[in-house]
Amino acid sequence: MTANTNSVNPYRALITALMLILVSASCASRETSEPAVQVTTATQTVETPTITPSLTYTSTPTSTHTLTPSSTPTMTPTPTETPTATTTPTYAILRGEVNVEHANCRYGPGAPYLYKYGLVGGSNLEIIGRMEILSQTEAGGWALATWINVRAIGGNNPCWVNARLMNIKGEILSVAPVKPEDVVLPQSPYYGPLTSVTAAREGDEVTISWNEVTLRAGDDSEQFPYLIEAWVCQNGQIHFAPLGSYLTTAKIPDEPGCSEPSHGRLYAVEKHGYTKWIEITWPPY
């Protein structure tokens, strides 16, 4: 008896279907159970390396070499200018004899100065100084004259006398010259300097004026009550010219042609001495 294939096939088909379902389930299970592949992207960080030297080299000399000079150097001073030696002239002290019966010896080099003491004729004195002055003559003119500073031999109280009143033993130019500024005059303790002193020029002559000073009774010196000390130009040279006056005005010659300016100063005079001098504003030529 032949079996009916159509009756068996439904079971076969069912089994086949079940197997397919199992196979599918198995495949699905495998797909879900497989781990997912994780792709990791590597990020490379490049760091700049810091180079730290492991060894620091310090140059330390093992010995110090000191140069020792074989000799001590000598400093040579910078040459400087050698000062020029100034020669100090050597002057003489001469002797002189008074050649008149009596000679007036004064505080300054000239007849206008106060009388100091008298010299007896024939007396021998030391001559320690000299000065050339422009002196007013008795006739009213002006002439050069030499006055000398004298003292007793070994003495210390000199005075001034006209050189023509003594016989001088030796050359007068060998005696030390004296500047007018170095002559010391006695000072008046009672009177001040003169006031309103003016000077005006008329050609080669200068006229000087001032206010009168009134002296107390007994202070009259019996000498000129006023004294002008002037430095004036004559023949191209400055000459010292002392001038006495009884009036409150006086005239004195002053020429052009000198390299130094002329000038002068004025005193009042009383028997005790001289007031403080006042400068004369000298008029230019």
Secondary structure, DSSP 8 states (H G I E B T S, - for coil): ----HHHHHHHHHHHHHHHHHHHHHHHHHHHHHS-------------------S-------SS------SS--------------------B-EEEEE-SSEEEEESSSSTTS-EEEEEETT-EEEEEEEEEEEEE-TTS-EEEEEEEEEEETT-S--EEEEGGGEEEES-GGGB-B--GGG----B-SS-----S-EEEEETTEEEEE-------TT---SS-SEEEEEEEEETTEEEEEEEEESSSEEEEE--S--SS--EEEEEEEETTEE---EEE-----
